[in-house]
Every structure is written in C-alpha cells, then in structure tokens.
Amino acid sequence: HGEKLEIMLSPWSPPAYMKTNGDRNHGGKLKPCYEGRWAEYICRYILEFRRRGFHVRMLTLQNEPKAVQNWDSCVYTAREEQQFLRNAIWPALVRHGLENIGIYIWDHNKERALEWAGTILDPQTAPMVAGVAFHWYSGDHFEALRILREQFPEKHLVSSETCIEFSKYSAKDDLLNAHRYAHEILGDLNAGMETFLDWNLLLDERGGPNHAGNYCDAPYLFHEAEKRLETRALQAYIWHFSRFLRPDSVRIGVSRYTDQLEATACKTDTQIAVVLLNRTEQTLSVRLRLYGMCARTDIPPLSIASCTIAV
C-alpha cells in the first residue's frame, strides 16, 4: 500500500567490555557504571536507522532478559530493567528527541510477562512504557496474556518474536507448521495482542544464515545454488491476517460451537473481517450469525479461511 514498514529494535547484548562476563554471548549482566553509555549506544543506533529512512517506532529494552544463550544475550532482573529504564534509557531518549518511540518491556516468553510488568510499572515508570512484548517459545499461555490485558488495559501487547525452529519442528511439516503459527496468532489476538511481528520473512534454504546453527522456517526460503525462491505455507497463512485484519480495526467478540474451530473477528467502519482455522482432518460446517442474519459455509480439512462482511 506504499506505507513504510514500522520497525521494532531490540538490543541483544552490550559490547563485551560493558558486561560482567566480558563476553557478548553466554548471558552476563550490564555493569551499572555503563548504563548511561549503553543508553547512548542505543540512541545512536536508532538515529542511524532514521537517518537512512527507516521508520523506527518501537524499542524493547532487552531481548529475552532471563535467558543465558550461546549467542548474544544479557541478563536482567525486573528491578534492574526498571532501573535502566528510569535512570538511563528514558533520559537518553528524551535528550535526543526520541521520546515518541514506544518502549516495550519484557520481550520474552509470555507466561512471565505479568509479573515482570507488575514489578516495573509504577507511577513514575508507567508513563515511559508503551507496552509489553512477548515471545511464544514456552507454549500457548493465552490465559496469561488475557490476565495481562485485564491488569494493564492501557498498555499495548506485541508479539515481538515467533518462529518455527527446525530443532523443534520438522522442515518437512510445512502445512502443520503453518497451522501452529495461525493457532498462535489467533490465540494471541483473542487474548489481547495488537501486533504480531514475524521473526524471519526470508531465509536461505537451510533456514539461515545463523551463526549458532539455530535454523528456522520462514514465509520464503531462497535456494542460493538454484537461485530459486520457495514460498512456504507460512506465507499463505500469514497473508490471511495481514490482508484482512487492517491496522485501524478493533477486535470484536466471537463465539464458537466447537474447540476444533478457531476464529477471530475484527471490525472497521465499513466491514467485519473473520479468520477461521480448521485444524482437524474433517470438513467443519460454519454458520456466521450477525444482526439476526445467518450465512453458511464449509471449512475444508486442515485449512485457513477468511471472509469479510460489509457493515
């Protein structure tokens, strides 16, 4: 549509000399004496992106702050992240005229997001924070997300990282992996998520490059030797959400007759869009009932479908 992509930036590790373990990898913590300098690094990074024409709109404070990884990582407690927010990054953003960038806390698996937000958000820090970012790697936890939405209704909820890791799921299960993705997106939307960011849009045929060998699926895989672009099932499934659920829409309530069918619906001033997922191996009959009218359709086995209703 000619619109600029909105970008979320997420630091993974400060330079090694700023950390307690002297290493960008394997966890370690940011030394308190370098909080101010690290905040300046981040601001310079944002400004360079903007200088090159990228629309940076969101910033997380740290990718996966509870994870000690073989790759770039840095560990925080909630109190340490709160201190960095209050004393370093927020003042630095203000100094550089970047206070319009939304700050997102947590940026890790969703079941701990509530306790993290409950610790960080207080009368002083709450105005600095736009929302909570989360990942999917520890399972559904849609209930945890729903409670977070209820407890902090003014904060935006963003799925900042989701991907099909080939170490967990087979690359041959193309359709099944796409269903896993759609199940996640539907569950998160119905629990209060507002934005879903796919981790990888384009990778090579192995699901890389990746210096840690953690190969992943993506909507498109490029076979370098053959110069061939492979379209994965993920692309078609993500398309249903990005095509029909418009940014100016509002999610509305949906009631289902069976848990074998997953659904979400969003409304704009002119239409209602519905996304339906049939994860079973049988055709499911659906009757959409709205304003006293009813329309019948069938959802084929193992498929996703969308429809729009003019209002």
C-alpha positions as CSV (number, residue, x, y, z in Angstrom):
1,H,0.0,0.0,0.0
2,G,3.0,2.3,-0.3
3,E,3.3,2.6,3.5
4,K,6.7,2.5,5.3
5,L,7.3,-0.6,7.4
6,E,7.2,0.2,11.1
7,I,10.3,-1.2,12.9
8,M,10.9,-2.5,16.4
9,L,14.5,-2.5,17.5
10,S,15.7,-4.9,20.2
11,P,19.2,-4.9,21.8
12,W,20.6,-8.4,22.4
13,S,23.9,-7.6,24.1
14,P,26.0,-4.6,25.0
15,P,29.7,-4.6,23.9
16,A,31.7,-7.2,25.8
17,Y,33.7,-4.6,27.9
18,M,30.4,-3.3,29.3
19,K,29.4,-6.7,30.7
20,T,30.2,-8.6,33.9
21,N,31.3,-11.7,31.9
22,G,33.4,-9.8,29.3
23,D,31.5,-11.6,26.5
24,R,28.6,-10.7,24.2
25,N,27.4,-14.3,24.4
26,H,26.5,-16.6,27.4
27,G,24.4,-14.1,29.4
28,G,26.3,-11.8,31.8
29,K,25.0,-8.5,33.0
30,L,25.4,-4.9,32.1
31,K,27.8,-3.2,34.5
32,P,26.0,-0.4,36.4
33,C,28.7,2.0,35.5
34,Y,28.0,1.6,31.8
35,E,24.2,2.1,31.9
36,G,24.5,5.7,30.6
37,R,26.9,4.8,27.8
38,W,24.8,1.8,26.7
39,A,21.8,4.0,26.5
40,E,23.7,6.4,24.3
41,Y,24.7,3.5,22.0
42,I,21.1,2.5,21.6
43,C,20.1,6.1,20.8
44,R,22.8,6.4,18.2
45,Y,21.6,3.1,16.7
46,I,18.0,4.5,16.4
47,L,19.2,7.8,14.9
48,E,21.2,6.0,12.3
49,F,18.2,3.9,11.3
50,R,16.1,7.0,11.0
51,R,18.8,8.8,9.0
52,R,18.7,6.0,6.5
53,G,14.9,6.4,6.1
54,F,13.6,3.6,8.3
55,H,10.5,4.2,10.4
56,V,11.6,3.1,13.9
57,R,8.5,3.2,16.1
58,M,9.2,0.7,18.9
59,L,12.1,-0.3,21.1
60,T,12.4,-3.2,23.6
61,L,14.9,-2.8,26.4
62,Q,16.5,-6.3,26.1
63,N,15.8,-9.4,24.1
64,E,15.0,-12.3,26.4
65,P,16.4,-10.8,29.7
66,K,16.0,-14.1,31.6
67,A,17.9,-16.3,29.0
68,V,21.6,-17.2,29.1
69,Q,22.3,-18.1,25.4
70,N,25.1,-19.4,23.3
71,W,24.5,-16.3,21.2
72,D,24.3,-12.6,22.1
73,S,22.5,-12.3,25.4
74,C,22.4,-10.2,28.5
75,V,20.5,-11.0,31.8
76,Y,18.4,-8.6,33.8
77,T,16.1,-8.9,36.8
78,A,12.9,-6.9,36.6
79,R,14.3,-4.4,39.1
80,E,17.5,-4.0,37.0
81,E,15.5,-3.4,33.9
82,Q,13.3,-0.8,35.8
83,Q,16.5,1.0,36.9
84,F,17.9,1.0,33.4
85,L,14.6,2.4,32.1
86,R,14.2,5.1,34.7
87,N,17.8,6.2,35.1
88,A,19.4,5.7,31.7
89,I,17.4,4.9,28.5
90,W,14.4,7.2,29.1
91,P,16.5,10.2,29.9
92,A,18.7,9.5,26.9
93,L,15.8,9.2,24.5
94,V,14.4,12.5,25.8
95,R,17.8,14.2,25.3
96,H,17.9,13.0,21.7
97,G,14.3,13.9,20.9
98,L,13.3,10.2,20.7
99,E,10.6,10.1,23.4
100,N,8.0,9.4,20.8
101,I,9.4,5.9,20.3
102,G,7.4,3.3,22.2
103,I,9.3,1.4,24.9
104,Y,8.4,-2.2,25.4
105,I,9.4,-4.2,28.5
106,W,9.9,-8.0,29.0
107,D,10.4,-9.3,25.3
108,H,10.5,-12.9,26.5
109,N,8.1,-15.9,26.9
110,K,4.6,-14.7,27.7
111,E,3.8,-16.7,30.9
112,R,6.2,-14.4,33.0
113,A,5.1,-11.1,31.4
114,L,2.6,-10.3,34.1
115,E,5.0,-10.5,37.0
116,W,7.6,-8.5,35.0
117,A,5.1,-5.7,34.2
118,G,3.9,-5.7,37.8
119,T,7.4,-5.1,39.1
120,I,8.5,-2.5,36.6
121,L,5.4,-0.4,36.2
122,D,4.9,2.1,38.9
123,P,3.6,5.7,38.9
124,Q,7.0,7.0,37.8
125,T,7.8,4.4,35.1
126,A,4.4,3.6,33.7
127,P,4.2,6.8,31.5
128,M,7.6,5.8,30.0
129,V,6.3,2.4,28.8
130,A,4.1,1.9,25.8
131,G,3.6,-1.8,26.3
132,V,4.7,-5.3,26.9
133,A,6.5,-7.5,24.2
134,F,6.4,-11.3,24.4
135,H,7.6,-14.5,22.7
136,W,5.8,-17.8,22.1
137,Y,8.5,-20.5,22.8
138,S,7.2,-21.9,26.0
139,G,3.7,-22.7,24.8
140,D,0.2,-21.1,24.3
141,H,-0.2,-19.3,27.7
142,F,-3.1,-17.4,26.2
143,E,-4.6,-17.1,29.7
144,A,-1.5,-15.3,31.0
145,L,-1.8,-12.8,28.1
146,R,-5.5,-12.3,28.9
147,I,-4.8,-11.6,32.5
148,L,-2.0,-9.1,31.5
149,R,-4.5,-7.3,29.2
150,E,-7.0,-7.1,32.1
151,Q,-4.5,-5.8,34.6
152,F,-2.8,-3.3,32.3
153,P,-5.5,-2.3,29.7
154,E,-3.7,0.9,28.7
155,K,-0.6,-1.0,27.6
156,H,0.0,-2.3,24.1
157,L,0.7,-6.0,23.7
158,V,3.1,-7.0,21.0
159,S,4.3,-10.5,19.9
160,S,7.9,-9.5,19.1
161,E,9.3,-12.9,18.2
162,T,7.8,-16.1,16.9
163,C,9.4,-18.6,14.6
164,I,9.3,-22.3,13.7
165,E,12.7,-23.6,14.9
166,F,13.8,-26.7,12.9
167,S,15.4,-28.1,16.0
168,K,11.9,-28.5,17.4
169,Y,9.7,-28.9,14.4
170,S,10.5,-30.7,11.1
171,A,11.1,-28.7,8.0
172,K,9.0,-31.3,6.1
173,D,5.9,-30.4,8.1
174,D,5.3,-27.3,6.0
175,L,1.5,-27.3,6.4
176,L,1.5,-28.3,10.1
177,N,4.0,-25.6,10.9
178,A,1.7,-23.0,9.3
179,H,-1.2,-24.3,11.4
180,R,0.9,-23.8,14.5
181,Y,1.6,-20.2,13.5
182,A,-2.1,-19.5,12.8
183,H,-3.1,-21.1,16.1
184,E,-0.6,-18.8,17.9
185,I,-1.8,-15.7,16.2
186,L,-5.5,-16.4,16.7
187,G,-5.0,-17.2,20.4
188,D,-2.9,-14.1,21.0
189,L,-5.3,-11.8,19.2
190,N,-8.3,-13.1,21.2
191,A,-6.3,-12.7,24.4
192,G,-5.5,-9.0,23.7
193,M,-2.5,-8.9,21.4
194,E,-2.4,-5.9,19.0
195,T,0.7,-6.5,16.8
196,F,2.4,-9.7,15.6
197,L,5.9,-9.5,14.3
198,D,7.2,-12.5,12.3
199,W,10.8,-13.3,13.2
200,N,12.0,-14.1,9.7
201,L,10.5,-13.1,6.4
202,L,13.2,-14.5,4.2
203,L,15.9,-17.1,4.9
204,D,18.1,-19.4,2.8
205,E,17.2,-23.0,2.0
206,R,18.5,-24.3,5.4
207,G,16.7,-21.6,7.4
208,G,19.7,-19.4,7.9
209,P,22.2,-17.9,7.9
210,N,22.6,-18.4,11.7
211,H,25.9,-18.4,13.5
212,A,24.6,-20.7,16.2
213,G,23.0,-23.2,13.8
214,N,19.5,-22.4,15.0
215,Y,17.8,-22.8,11.7
216,C,14.2,-21.7,11.3
217,D,11.3,-21.7,8.8
218,A,10.1,-18.5,7.1
219,P,7.4,-17.4,4.6
220,Y,10.1,-17.5,1.9
221,L,13.2,-19.7,1.6
222,F,15.8,-18.8,-1.1
223,H,17.8,-21.7,-2.6
224,E,21.1,-20.0,-3.4
225,A,22.6,-22.5,-5.7
226,E,19.4,-22.7,-7.9
227,K,18.6,-19.0,-7.5
228,R,15.0,-20.2,-6.6
229,L,12.6,-18.6,-4.2
230,E,10.4,-21.2,-2.4
231,T,7.1,-20.0,-1.0
232,R,6.3,-21.8,2.2
233,A,2.8,-22.5,3.6
234,L,3.6,-19.9,6.3
235,Q,3.3,-17.1,3.7
236,A,-0.3,-18.0,2.8
237,Y,-1.4,-18.4,6.4
238,I,0.2,-15.1,7.5
239,W,-1.4,-13.4,4.4
240,H,-4.9,-14.0,5.8
241,F,-4.1,-11.9,8.9
242,S,-2.1,-9.2,7.2
243,R,-4.6,-8.8,4.3
244,F,-7.9,-8.8,6.2
245,L,-7.2,-7.5,9.7
246,R,-6.5,-3.9,9.0
247,P,-4.4,-1.6,11.3
248,D,-7.4,0.6,12.1
249,S,-9.7,-2.3,13.1
250,V,-11.0,-3.3,16.5
251,R,-11.3,-6.9,17.7
252,I,-14.9,-8.0,18.4
253,G,-16.3,-11.0,20.3
254,V,-16.7,-14.4,18.7
255,S,-18.5,-17.5,20.0
256,R,-17.7,-21.0,18.6
257,Y,-19.7,-24.2,18.7
258,T,-16.6,-26.3,19.0
259,D,-12.9,-26.0,20.0
260,Q,-11.9,-27.8,16.8
261,L,-12.5,-24.5,15.0
262,E,-10.5,-21.4,15.9
263,A,-11.7,-17.9,15.0
264,T,-11.2,-14.2,15.4
265,A,-13.0,-11.2,14.1
266,C,-12.1,-7.5,13.7
267,K,-14.3,-4.5,12.7
268,T,-13.6,-1.3,10.9
269,D,-16.1,1.5,10.0
270,T,-17.0,-0.4,6.8
271,Q,-16.5,-4.1,7.3
272,I,-16.1,-7.0,9.7
273,A,-13.2,-9.5,8.8
274,V,-13.3,-13.0,10.1
275,V,-10.4,-15.5,10.1
276,L,-11.2,-19.2,10.6
277,L,-8.8,-22.1,11.2
278,N,-9.8,-25.8,10.9
279,R,-7.0,-27.9,12.4
280,T,-8.9,-31.2,12.1
281,E,-8.9,-33.7,9.2
282,Q,-12.7,-33.3,8.7
283,T,-14.7,-30.6,6.9
284,L,-16.3,-28.3,9.5
285,S,-19.6,-26.6,8.8
286,V,-19.8,-23.0,9.9
287,R,-22.7,-20.6,10.2
288,L,-21.8,-17.0,10.7
289,R,-24.6,-15.2,12.5
290,L,-24.7,-11.5,12.8
291,Y,-27.5,-8.9,13.3
292,G,-30.2,-11.6,13.0
293,M,-28.9,-12.9,9.7
294,C,-27.0,-16.2,9.0
295,A,-24.6,-17.4,6.3
296,R,-23.4,-21.0,6.0
297,T,-20.0,-22.1,4.7
298,D,-17.8,-25.2,5.0
299,I,-14.1,-25.0,6.0
300,P,-12.1,-27.8,4.4
301,P,-9.8,-30.1,6.5
302,L,-6.5,-28.6,7.7
303,S,-7.2,-25.2,6.2
304,I,-7.5,-21.5,7.0
305,A,-10.2,-19.2,5.5
306,S,-11.2,-15.6,5.8
307,C,-14.3,-13.6,4.9
308,T,-15.4,-10.0,5.0
309,I,-18.9,-8.7,5.9
310,A,-19.9,-5.2,4.9
311,V,-21.5,-3.2,7.7
